[in-house]
């Protein structure tokens, strides 16, 4: 049963799930809803205008991530981008092999990936691919030596997130990129298939450098809804020379990799949102610095409460996103706490928004070594560019009373 709404306040602390569209982004999108509505495949004037807008967005996104324009493939969000990267690369690498070789092909990821990665791997496992799910430490970090040991002659793909959506852990993607470059040099001499490296950078965008050359990646997924852009927008960086099989077939748009009429307003908005996010990151990291201060303040207050412990890296750890706070609160149900906070006008989550309400315990927290009970008692707060200290103080004011109330009726003893 949902608790009764007792406050008209609205404090949004779930920016890791999604963000509001920035007014500047809406302004850029507006003409393409009605006035410049042409199909980009049309050869008439309106079509050429729409095509020009798509190609302008492609170039601007490429400039942000250090890529060439033809290396940017537009998708309908992060999940589709990830699916295209994983299924596209795995199936392309085994397309011309015998059934025996295909079934021995090996792909690697980690135990804390988003479900769009894990479920893609599970589906490929059902097709006969061999998979490895690498363990992480108590902070959620992958040990590069663990990855190196997991690589086999049959390995064709490594997919690893840049920053985790639940606990904010930043993985050593650039170091992994260097490792795979070295390994691939040796594999080429031995006549082995080159290992492709994909990263899910949806949570990293706006906080971390997305330069694909510095990261040493072949494939990168980014979406718009995490960076104050429109939902159901995203792109996949595909390094030149990397071949993929499409997962959507049709008219051959997006280099035959993603058929379907392009979402022109969404693409225009995505490009503007990414430019603004990267500009904020570069200009002294103003948002990051402010979020970092608020994060440290909020965590310091939370962990002073009885039975509250932090999940993931410490707030001053360079391996944690500055807008992420995930805590376990002893002897309460995280989902119940989320609903009670909502009654006070406070929006938070128990983890990934894509799995909230599924009843599943967080696979990320279990991978850190948390018990089922600890994982079920966890809650995530994520800060945005307009989050204020006054909002956090309001949460700190009402939270102890809610916790006390929930502990009286909790089954997590």
Buried (B, 14 or more C-beta within 10 A) or exposed (E): EEBEEEBEEEBBBBBBBBBBBBEBBBEBBBBBEEEBBBBBEBEEEBBEBBBEBBBBBBBBBBBBBBBEBEBBBBBBBBBBBBBBBBBBBBBBBBEEEEEEEBBBBBBBBBBBBBBBBBBBBEBBEEEEBBBBBBEBBEBBBBEBEBBEEBBBEBBBBBBBBBBBBBBBBBBBBBBBBBBBEEBBEEBEEEEBBBBBBBBBBBBBBBBBBBBBEEBBBBBBBBBBBBBBBBBBBBBBBBBEEBEBBBBBEEEEBBEBBBBBEBBBBBBBBBBBBBBBBBEBBEEEBEBBEBBBEBBBBBBEBBEEBEBBBBBBBEBEEEBBBBBBBBBBBBBBBBBBBBBBBBBBBBBBBBBBBBBBEEEEBBBBBBBBEBEEBBBBBBBBBBBBBEBEEEBBEBBBEBBEEBBEBBBEEBEBE
